[in-house]
Amino acid sequence: MRKRARCARIAGALLLALGPAARSAAQTAAPDLGRLALEWARGDFRSPLVCEIDGAPRLGLRRVTIAPGPSSLERPAAHVRFFDLEVPAGTRCGTETEKEVPNVIGTVALAHRGHSRPDTATHDFASALRREGGFEYEIVNGKLDLQPAHDPASVRRVDFRGGRAFLGEVKRGTDAWRRLAEYPVPRKLTLRVEAPDGSSLALDLVELPPR
């Protein structure tokens, strides 16, 4: 009985950790560590920027969504989509850690190789999240257009297939937590993606509440 109660508490904590869009799927799909790691990643996020428009700094928000990948892929995946900043030509955007960041447009597909038995999946997920603070994913497909926001014509298309991504929780007391302190949302994450050629991106993310 004690073991059964403990498993129930872990399962409940897992559902709270998952994004709202993923909870119903997690309740109905067969448990699997890889699938749960993908469902946990899902959400509608914004990444803060400061853009100089008409000579004045203005807060900007890059939109990033993580949604289920198409069933045509060989294994379950999540699609990370980066949306056009749609800022006027000549605009320069940066963050607290980078003087200038590119406009990023495109989608990459993430997969997770983790496997576990259905009876241990929720426990394995909770343990991995507590130990690592997030999950590493394989980028199985996708190209991104990287371009200076002030010069849209200077675009560089990077193939991220075969690269790696990490999505992790922002911990209290860290620099990222301080940077995101003004956003009163419960879910704050850090996303890093790296292509085989060494091209990489690192973004702070805040999840918008469900509508």
C-alpha positions in Angstrom: 0.0 0.0 0.0 2.8 2.4 0.9 4.5 1.8 -2.5 1.2 2.2 -4.3 0.6 5.6 -2.6 4.1 6.8 -3.4 3.6 5.9 -7.1 0.3 7.9 -7.1 2.1 10.9 -5.7 4.8 10.7 -8.3 2.2 10.5 -11.1 0.3 13.5 -9.7 3.6 15.5 -9.6 4.3 14.5 -13.1 1.0 15.8 -14.4 1.6 19.1 -12.7 5.1 19.4 -14.3 3.7 18.8 -17.8 2.4 21.8 -19.7 -1.4 22.2 -19.8 -1.5 21.1 -23.5 0.2 17.8 -22.7 -1.7 16.7 -19.6 -4.7 15.1 -21.3 -2.3 13.2 -23.7 -0.2 12.0 -20.8 -3.3 10.7 -19.1 -4.5 8.7 -22.1 -1.2 7.6 -23.9 0.8 4.6 -22.8 3.5 5.8 -20.4 7.0 6.0 -21.8 10.0 8.1 -20.7 10.7 9.4 -24.2 7.1 10.3 -24.8 6.7 12.0 -21.5 9.9 14.1 -22.1 8.4 15.3 -25.4 5.0 16.1 -23.8 6.7 18.0 -21.0 8.5 20.2 -23.6 5.3 21.4 -25.3 4.0 24.9 -24.9 3.6 28.4 -26.3 6.6 30.5 -25.2 8.1 33.9 -25.5 11.8 34.8 -25.4 12.5 38.4 -24.2 14.6 40.8 -26.3 15.5 44.4 -26.4 15.2 46.0 -29.9 16.3 49.5 -30.9 13.5 51.0 -32.9 13.7 54.7 -34.0 16.6 55.2 -31.7 14.9 54.0 -28.6 15.2 50.6 -26.8 11.9 48.7 -26.7 11.1 45.3 -25.2 10.5 42.6 -27.7 9.3 39.0 -27.4 10.4 36.3 -29.8 7.7 33.7 -30.2 8.7 30.0 -29.9 6.2 27.1 -29.9 6.8 23.5 -29.1 4.1 21.2 -30.5 3.7 17.5 -31.4 5.6 16.5 -34.5 3.8 14.9 -37.6 3.0 11.2 -37.5 5.0 10.7 -40.7 8.3 10.7 -38.6 9.7 7.4 -37.7 9.3 8.0 -34.0 7.5 10.5 -31.7 8.9 14.0 -32.0 8.2 17.6 -31.0 8.4 20.5 -33.4 10.2 23.7 -32.1 9.1 26.6 -34.3 10.8 30.0 -34.3 8.7 32.8 -35.6 9.8 35.9 -37.5 10.4 38.9 -35.3 8.7 41.1 -37.8 10.7 44.2 -36.9 11.4 47.2 -39.2 14.4 47.0 -41.4 17.5 48.4 -39.7 16.4 47.2 -36.2 19.0 45.7 -33.9 17.9 43.3 -31.2 19.9 41.9 -28.3 19.7 40.4 -24.8 21.4 40.9 -21.5 23.9 38.3 -22.4 24.4 39.0 -26.1 24.8 42.4 -27.7 23.1 41.3 -30.9 21.0 38.2 -31.6 19.7 37.0 -35.0 16.2 36.8 -36.3 15.5 33.0 -36.4 12.9 31.5 -38.6 12.1 27.9 -39.1 11.4 24.6 -37.4 13.4 21.8 -35.9 12.1 18.4 -34.8 13.3 16.9 -31.5 13.2 13.3 -30.4 14.1 11.7 -27.1 15.8 8.3 -26.9 14.7 7.5 -23.4 12.8 4.3 -22.8 11.3 2.7 -19.7 8.7 0.1 -18.7 5.2 1.5 -18.4 5.1 0.7 -14.7 8.3 2.8 -14.1 7.8 5.6 -16.7 6.5 8.3 -14.3 9.1 7.5 -11.7 11.9 7.6 -14.3 10.6 10.9 -15.7 10.4 12.5 -12.3 13.8 11.3 -11.3 15.5 12.5 -14.5 13.8 15.9 -14.2 14.9 16.3 -10.6 18.4 15.1 -11.4 19.1 16.9 -14.6 16.7 19.9 -14.4 15.5 19.1 -17.9 16.1 16.8 -20.9 18.5 16.5 -23.8 17.0 15.8 -27.2 18.3 14.7 -30.6 17.5 17.0 -33.5 16.2 14.6 -36.1 15.2 17.2 -38.8 15.0 20.9 -39.5 16.7 23.9 -40.9 16.7 27.5 -39.5 17.2 30.8 -41.2 19.6 32.9 -39.1 19.7 36.6 -40.2 20.7 39.9 -38.6 17.5 41.6 -37.7 18.9 44.9 -39.2 19.8 43.2 -42.4 17.2 40.6 -43.5 19.1 40.0 -46.8 22.1 38.5 -45.0 20.4 35.2 -44.3 22.3 32.0 -43.4 20.4 28.7 -43.5 21.7 26.2 -41.1 20.9 22.5 -41.1 20.4 21.3 -37.5 19.7 17.7 -38.4 22.0 15.5 -36.2 22.5 18.2 -33.6 21.5 18.4 -30.0 19.0 20.4 -27.9 18.5 20.9 -24.2 15.4 22.2 -22.5 15.7 22.8 -18.8 13.9 24.5 -15.9 15.3 27.9 -14.8 16.3 27.5 -11.2 15.8 30.1 -8.5 18.9 32.2 -7.8 20.4 31.8 -11.2 21.2 34.6 -13.7 18.4 33.4 -15.9 15.9 33.5 -13.0 16.9 37.1 -12.3 16.5 38.0 -16.0 13.0 36.6 -16.0 11.9 37.9 -12.6 9.5 40.4 -14.1 7.4 37.8 -15.8 4.8 36.4 -13.4 4.5 33.0 -15.0 5.0 29.6 -13.3 7.0 28.0 -16.1 10.4 29.5 -17.1 12.8 27.4 -19.2 16.1 27.7 -21.0 16.5 26.3 -24.5 19.8 25.5 -26.2 20.1 24.1 -29.8 23.3 23.2 -31.5 23.9 22.2 -35.1 26.6 19.7 -36.2 28.6 22.6 -37.7 28.8 24.3 -34.3 26.1 26.9 -34.9 24.1 27.3 -31.7 21.3 29.3 -30.1 20.5 29.8 -26.4 17.1 31.4 -25.3 15.3 32.2 -22.1 11.7 31.2 -22.4 8.5 32.0 -20.5 5.4 30.0 -21.1 2.1 31.9 -21.8 -0.8 30.7 -19.7 -3.5 28.7 -21.5 -6.3 30.8 -23.0 
